[in-house]
Amino acid sequence: MNRWILIAVLAGMLLSPVAEAEAAPASGYNQFVQSLDSILSGAVLPVADEQQMVARSLAIPNGQTSQILASARNMLGQPVVWGGASPARGFDCSGLVQYVYRQAGINLPRTADLQFLVGRTVSPLALQPGDLVYFTTYEPGASHVGIYIGGDKFIHTSFSQGIVAIGDMNDTYFVKRYYGAKRVL
């Protein structure tokens, strides 16, 4: 979670207009830190406020979300097979997501890139269990998808492990490849 907050803070600093600096700081780490402190002392950062964070932590999954999470957890350990979309055959990432969501009565397209076109965009700080998280892996754009389960974890097809497994949003591999998130529910 700390990485996501840092990303949001840095993005806010880069995207927000900055008042004219009084003087260019001298080189060196201490001057850099002092400059950063002066910028941050009066800055309004684009981070979720306390009320949003409490609401997120207290979010209770609805029946459909609970069904999706239970179905996804039941698929843990299933084999990973390119093009697979069923427990009998195994799963690839988008086949897993399509199958799990179909169990809850939600029809999604077959591939990760097309699934990314469905739903509302969700910021990393607003992720809730049941949201879909996307990564750029073997090709540009949304080429890998998983189901967020909370606590910066998600269920996905792990080709390195060869099974459906739980991934960590803070893993360096996924941090570097994070593409976005969508809420379909």
C-alpha positions as CSV (number, residue, x, y, z in Angstrom):
1,M,0.0,0.0,0.0
2,N,2.8,2.4,0.8
3,R,4.1,2.3,-2.8
4,W,0.7,3.3,-4.1
5,I,0.5,6.2,-1.7
6,L,4.0,7.3,-2.8
7,I,3.0,7.0,-6.4
8,A,-0.1,9.1,-5.8
9,V,1.9,11.8,-3.9
10,L,4.5,12.0,-6.6
11,A,1.9,12.1,-9.4
12,G,0.1,14.9,-7.6
13,M,3.3,16.9,-7.2
14,L,4.1,16.5,-10.9
15,L,0.6,17.3,-12.2
16,S,-0.2,20.2,-9.9
17,P,0.9,23.7,-10.6
18,V,3.8,24.7,-8.4
19,A,4.4,28.3,-7.2
20,E,7.6,30.0,-8.3
21,A,10.6,28.8,-6.3
22,E,12.3,31.5,-4.2
23,A,15.7,30.4,-5.3
24,A,17.3,27.4,-6.9
25,P,18.6,25.2,-4.1
26,A,22.3,24.3,-4.0
27,S,23.2,20.8,-5.0
28,G,23.3,18.1,-2.5
29,Y,20.9,15.8,-0.7
30,N,20.2,18.1,2.3
31,Q,19.2,20.9,0.0
32,F,16.9,18.6,-1.9
33,V,15.2,17.4,1.2
34,Q,14.7,21.0,2.4
35,S,13.2,22.0,-0.9
36,L,10.9,19.0,-0.8
37,D,9.9,19.8,2.7
38,S,9.1,23.4,1.7
39,I,7.0,22.2,-1.2
40,L,5.1,19.7,0.8
41,S,4.5,21.9,3.8
42,G,1.7,23.8,2.1
43,A,0.7,21.3,-0.5
44,V,-2.6,19.7,-0.8
45,L,-1.8,16.2,-1.9
46,P,-4.2,14.1,-4.0
47,V,-4.4,11.2,-1.5
48,A,-7.6,9.7,-0.3
49,D,-8.7,11.5,2.9
50,E,-9.2,9.6,6.2
51,Q,-12.9,9.2,5.6
52,Q,-12.3,7.5,2.2
53,M,-9.7,5.3,3.7
54,V,-12.0,4.2,6.5
55,A,-14.9,3.6,4.1
56,R,-12.6,1.5,2.0
57,S,-11.3,-0.6,4.9
58,L,-14.9,-1.1,6.1
59,A,-16.3,-2.0,2.7
60,I,-18.4,-5.2,3.2
61,P,-18.7,-7.2,0.0
62,N,-22.2,-7.6,-1.3
63,G,-23.6,-11.0,-2.2
64,Q,-22.3,-10.9,-5.8
65,T,-18.8,-9.8,-4.7
66,S,-18.8,-12.6,-2.1
67,Q,-19.8,-15.1,-4.7
68,I,-17.0,-13.9,-7.0
69,L,-14.4,-14.0,-4.3
70,A,-15.5,-17.5,-3.2
71,S,-15.4,-18.8,-6.7
72,A,-12.0,-17.3,-7.4
73,R,-10.6,-18.8,-4.2
74,N,-12.0,-22.2,-5.2
75,M,-9.9,-22.0,-8.4
76,L,-6.7,-21.7,-6.5
77,G,-4.3,-24.4,-7.5
78,Q,-6.0,-25.1,-10.9
79,P,-3.5,-25.5,-13.8
80,V,-2.6,-22.6,-16.0
81,V,-3.2,-23.4,-19.7
82,W,-2.9,-20.8,-22.5
83,G,-6.4,-20.4,-23.9
84,G,-8.0,-22.3,-21.0
85,A,-11.3,-21.1,-19.6
86,S,-12.7,-23.9,-17.4
87,P,-11.7,-26.0,-14.4
88,A,-11.7,-29.1,-16.6
89,R,-9.2,-27.6,-19.1
90,G,-7.3,-25.1,-16.9
91,F,-7.2,-21.4,-17.2
92,D,-5.4,-18.4,-18.7
93,C,-5.8,-15.1,-16.9
94,S,-8.8,-13.8,-18.8
95,G,-10.4,-17.2,-19.0
96,L,-10.3,-17.4,-15.2
97,V,-11.8,-13.9,-14.8
98,Q,-14.5,-14.7,-17.4
99,Y,-15.4,-18.0,-15.7
100,V,-15.5,-16.6,-12.2
101,Y,-17.6,-13.7,-13.1
102,R,-20.0,-15.9,-15.2
103,Q,-20.6,-17.9,-12.0
104,A,-22.0,-14.7,-10.5
105,G,-24.1,-14.0,-13.6
106,I,-21.8,-11.4,-15.2
107,N,-20.7,-11.9,-18.8
108,L,-17.3,-10.5,-19.7
109,P,-15.4,-10.6,-23.0
110,R,-12.9,-13.4,-23.4
111,T,-9.6,-11.5,-23.5
112,A,-7.9,-9.2,-21.0
113,D,-7.7,-6.3,-23.4
114,L,-11.4,-6.5,-24.2
115,Q,-12.3,-7.0,-20.5
116,F,-10.4,-3.8,-19.7
117,L,-12.9,-1.9,-21.8
118,V,-15.8,-2.9,-19.5
119,G,-16.6,-1.2,-16.2
120,R,-15.5,2.0,-14.4
121,T,-11.8,2.9,-13.9
122,V,-10.7,2.6,-10.3
123,S,-7.6,4.3,-8.7
124,P,-5.2,2.1,-6.8
125,L,-6.2,3.8,-3.6
126,A,-9.9,2.9,-4.2
127,L,-9.5,-0.8,-5.0
128,Q,-12.1,-3.0,-3.4
129,P,-12.4,-6.8,-3.4
130,G,-13.9,-8.0,-6.7
131,D,-12.2,-5.3,-8.8
132,L,-10.2,-6.4,-11.8
133,V,-6.5,-5.4,-11.9
134,Y,-4.6,-5.2,-15.2
135,F,-1.0,-5.5,-16.1
136,T,1.1,-5.1,-19.2
137,T,3.1,-8.3,-19.6
138,Y,3.7,-10.0,-22.9
139,E,2.3,-7.2,-25.1
140,P,1.5,-3.5,-24.7
141,G,-1.8,-2.6,-23.0
142,A,-3.9,-4.8,-20.7
143,S,-2.4,-8.3,-21.3
144,H,-2.8,-9.8,-17.9
145,V,-5.7,-9.6,-15.4
146,G,-6.5,-10.7,-11.9
147,I,-9.3,-10.4,-9.3
148,Y,-8.4,-8.1,-6.4
149,I,-9.2,-9.7,-3.0
150,G,-8.0,-7.0,-0.7
151,G,-4.8,-6.3,1.3
152,D,-2.9,-5.6,-2.0
153,K,-3.5,-9.2,-3.1
154,F,-5.2,-10.6,-6.2
155,I,-6.0,-14.0,-7.6
156,H,-4.6,-14.7,-11.1
157,T,-3.0,-17.3,-13.3
158,S,0.7,-17.5,-12.4
159,F,2.6,-18.8,-15.4
160,S,5.8,-19.0,-13.3
161,Q,4.0,-21.3,-10.7
162,G,1.8,-23.0,-13.3
163,I,-1.3,-22.6,-11.2
164,V,-4.0,-20.2,-10.3
165,A,-2.4,-18.4,-7.3
166,I,-2.5,-15.2,-5.2
167,G,-0.3,-12.4,-6.4
168,D,0.9,-9.3,-4.5
169,M,0.4,-5.8,-5.9
170,N,3.6,-4.7,-4.2
171,D,5.7,-7.3,-5.9
172,T,8.3,-5.5,-8.1
173,Y,7.2,-7.4,-11.2
174,F,3.6,-6.2,-10.8
175,V,4.4,-2.7,-9.7
176,K,6.5,-2.1,-12.9
177,R,3.7,-3.6,-15.1
178,Y,0.6,-2.2,-13.4
179,Y,-1.8,-0.9,-16.1
180,G,-5.0,0.0,-14.3
181,A,-8.1,-1.4,-12.6
182,K,-11.8,-1.6,-13.4
183,R,-14.9,-2.1,-11.3
184,V,-17.5,-4.2,-13.0
185,L,-19.9,-4.7,-10.0
